[in-house]
Amino acid sequence: MAFLLSGRIVIAARQCSHSGRAAASSLRWAPARPLAAPRPAQLLTARSSSMDNSISSSLMEQMRSKIEAALKAESVQVEDMQGDGRHVEIVVVSKEFEGKSAVNRQRMVYKAIWEELQEQVHAVDAMVTKTPEEAS
């Protein structure tokens, strides 16, 4: 059995005697394998075409309208954080949030856009949910 601990691999080996006594455990340290070389920064930049942007903006609008309708929201902002429609940030102001915990407010928003979260959107990077009183 091996596991990573502070950058080293710890290998636990069991040594059994022939007499059937309980096995004694011993640990020995082995250097960890180096991680893969980091990619150049230019490879990590999101590349998007005009087609990606139109898909992304229509997806953002679709999500915005679904949230607005489901929660009778006064204000809904859905922003594409990386330009690919996969990571979004959502800000919602709705009277429906009154008396609800932060977790239940988020559940209400997730329920409204459940279909998009299953297929197109990878992650909601940030979500802010407020009542009209909290927003003012």
Secondary structure as UniProt FT lines:
FT   STRAND          2..5
FT   TURN            6..7
FT   STRAND          8..15
FT   TURN            18..19
FT   STRAND          24..31
FT   HELIX           41..44
FT   HELIX           50..71
FT   STRAND          75..80
FT   STRAND          87..93
FT   HELIX           95..97
FT   TURN            98..99
FT   HELIX           102..112
FT   HELIX           114..119
FT   STRAND          123..130
FT   HELIX           132..135
//
